[in-house]
């Protein structure tokens, strides 16, 4: 098993990357991995980093491959933004550390998993290093697309593109069975309803709460009958997202606060305790800001998953209503989808779909979730 086995359903990208890892003449200092959510952008970047550090170009068995894939290699840094953006301060620190000479590997490699979250100043800080890259330093950027709204043209023009596509349901089901030990029937169902998102398929196959939440969301279109229903279900949707975010964050936040307290000498005695306490207060405020930003991001991600499911429902209603012979996004909801296509005309279904997409845009523009979701639910009720 090589590191490329982790990259699902991307044969052309794997061929290009493996050839570059084996041939120095085919290498360049900056790469841009693009593709829809779930296509495996960060997985492909990590596998490529492992192949670059591996003496056998990605064997999957040596220490370099294991440490890179586990995220513990000393010469590979992976930036996973937990908040709403990547600041200029953090980007400067990262690129400066990446400019050092490699310690154990062949290259210093910096992986930015969500380059579309770079602030304008953060992107400019990265651009300075990408324009004049240090020797033996490789930048691997991941973004949904190469559109200027995701990656500035100045950075994109200096990167070699690696476009990825949505993996097939069969490829996702195969890896769930083979690698994760999931029952074939469950794996096939999860792959068919995950919209080509490998991580979502794995979560649906393993987590009953994720399945229950999906059922709740997909039942909304036919349950919203009056304006009161619209506001009630909007509140439920936002509360569920906040509850999910809190559940994911509480234990982690507490552990981080405890680690910080220990690092700042909590409970200590003697000289310097007062000065350390003042420094601890400042560090606590910084940590609180980081945790608040991360919690907001987690809430929005949970809401966005629900909105993507809703958009898929209305898309399927349009498909059924038009008689097109294409696969449904939610094949297990066939009866509800056909009922919706019968009750609503295509113009009404399209207006509902546009309302869901408008809600996603509003959330990206920092509109308060309650307001954005209530506006969407009102549109769903009115049709």
Residue pairs with C-beta under 8 A, 6 or more apart in sequence:
1 60
1 61
2 58
2 59
2 60
3 46
3 47
3 50
3 51
3 54
3 58
3 59
3 60
3 65
3 68
3 69
4 14
4 17
4 18
4 47
4 51
4 58
5 60
6 40
6 43
6 46
6 47
6 69
7 13
7 14
7 40
7 43
7 44
7 47
8 40
8 43
8 167
8 171
8 172
8 175
8 198
9 40
9 165
9 166
9 167
9 168
9 171
9 172
10 39
10 40
10 44
10 164
10 165
10 167
13 44
13 162
13 163
13 164
14 44
16 162
17 44
17 47
17 48
17 51
17 162
18 51
18 57
18 58
19 26
20 26
20 27
20 28
20 48
21 48
21 51
21 52
21 54
21 57
21 58
22 57
27 138
28 160
29 130
29 133
29 137
29 138
29 139
30 130
30 133
30 138
30 139
30 140
30 141
30 155
30 158
30 159
30 160
31 45
31 48
31 138
31 139
31 140
31 141
31 159
31 160
31 161
31 162
32 115
32 141
32 142
32 143
32 146
32 151
32 155
32 156
32 159
32 160
32 161
32 162
33 41
33 42
33 44
33 45
33 140
33 141
33 142
33 143
33 162
33 164
34 41
34 142
34 143
34 144
34 145
34 146
34 150
34 161
34 162
34 163
34 164
35 41
35 144
35 163
35 164
35 165
35 166
36 144
36 165
36 166
36 196
37 144
37 197
38 166
38 167
38 194
38 195
38 196
38 197
38 198
38 199
38 200
39 164
39 165
39 166
39 167
39 196
40 164
40 167
40 198
41 113
41 142
41 143
41 164
42 78
42 80
42 111
42 113
42 142
44 162
44 164
45 111
45 113
45 140
45 142
46 68
46 69
46 71
46 78
46 111
47 58
47 69
48 140
49 68
49 73
49 76
49 109
49 111
49 138
49 140
50 58
50 60
50 64
50 65
50 68
50 69
51 57
51 58
52 105
52 106
52 107
52 109
52 138
53 64
53 65
53 68
53 73
53 75
53 76
53 105
53 106
53 107
53 109
54 62
54 64
54 65
55 62
55 64
56 62
58 65
59 65
64 73
64 104
64 105
67 73
67 74
67 76
68 76
71 78
73 104
73 105
74 103
74 104
74 105
75 102
75 103
75 104
75 105
75 107
75 108
75 109
76 105
76 109
76 111
77 94
77 97
77 98
77 109
77 110
77 111
78 111
78 113
79 86
79 90
79 94
79 110
79 111
79 112
79 113
79 114
80 113
80 114
81 113
81 114
81 117
81 297
82 290
82 293
82 294
82 297
83 290
83 293
83 294
83 296
83 297
84 117
84 293
84 296
84 297
85 117
85 118
85 119
85 122
86 112
86 114
86 117
86 118
86 119
86 122
87 119
87 121
87 122
88 119
88 121
88 122
88 124
88 125
90 122
91 118
91 122
91 125
91 126
92 125
94 110
95 110
95 125
95 126
95 128
95 129
98 108
98 109
98 110
98 129
98 134
98 137
98 139
99 108
99 129
99 134
99 137
100 108
101 108
101 135
101 136
102 108
102 136
106 136
107 136
107 137
107 138
108 134
108 136
108 137
108 138
109 137
109 138
109 139
109 140
110 137
110 138
110 139
110 140
111 140
111 142
112 118
112 126
112 139
112 140
112 141
112 142
113 142
114 142
114 143
115 141
115 142
115 143
115 150
115 151
115 155
116 143
116 144
116 149
116 150
116 151
118 126
123 152
123 154
123 155
126 139
126 155
127 152
127 154
127 155
127 158
129 137
129 139
130 139
130 155
130 158
130 159
131 158
133 139
139 159
141 151
141 155
141 159
143 150
143 151
144 150
145 151
146 156
146 161
148 156
151 159
166 195
166 196
167 196
167 198
168 196
169 188
169 191
169 192
169 194
169 196
170 191
172 187
172 190
172 191
172 194
172 196
172 198
172 201
173 184
173 187
173 188
173 190
173 191
173 192
173 201
175 198
176 182
176 187
176 190
176 191
176 201
176 202
176 205
177 183
177 184
177 187
180 187
180 202
180 205
180 206
182 190
182 202
182 205
182 206
186 205
187 201
187 205
189 205
189 332
190 201
190 202
190 204
190 205
191 201
192 331
192 332
193 201
193 204
193 214
193 329
193 330
193 331
193 332
194 200
194 201
194 204
195 308
195 312
195 329
200 305
203 210
204 210
204 211
204 214
213 240
213 244
213 306
214 309
216 236
216 240
217 237
217 306
217 309
217 310
218 309
218 310
218 313
218 330
218 333
218 336
219 336
220 233
220 237
220 310
220 377
220 380
221 310
221 313
221 314
221 336
221 340
221 352
221 380
222 336
222 339
222 340
223 229
223 233
224 230
224 233
224 377
224 380
224 381
225 381
226 381
227 378
227 381
229 377
229 381
230 374
230 377
230 378
230 380
230 381
231 374
231 377
231 378
233 377
234 370
234 373
234 374
234 376
234 377
235 370
237 303
237 306
237 373
237 377
238 303
238 369
238 370
238 373
240 302
240 306
241 299
241 300
241 302
241 303
241 306
241 369
242 299
244 298
244 299
244 302
245 295
245 298
245 299
245 302
246 295
248 298
249 291
249 294
249 295
249 298
253 291
253 295
256 287
256 291
257 284
257 287
260 280
260 283
260 284
260 287
261 280
264 276
264 277
264 279
264 280
264 283
265 273
265 276
265 280
266 280
268 276
299 369
300 363
300 369
303 363
303 369
303 373
304 360
304 363
307 356
307 359
307 360
307 363
307 376
309 330
310 356
311 353
311 356
311 357
311 360
312 329
312 330
313 329
313 330
313 333
313 336
313 337
313 340
314 340
314 349
314 350
314 352
314 353
314 356
315 329
315 353
316 328
316 329
316 330
316 333
316 337
317 337
317 340
317 341
317 344
317 349
318 341
318 346
318 349
318 350
318 353
319 326
319 328
320 328
320 337
320 338
320 341
321 341
321 345
321 346
321 349
322 346
328 334
328 337
330 337
340 349
341 349
344 352
344 383
348 383
351 379
351 383
352 379
352 380
352 383
355 375
355 376
355 379
355 380
356 376
356 380
358 375
358 376
358 379
359 372
359 373
359 375
359 376
362 371
362 372
362 375
363 369
363 372
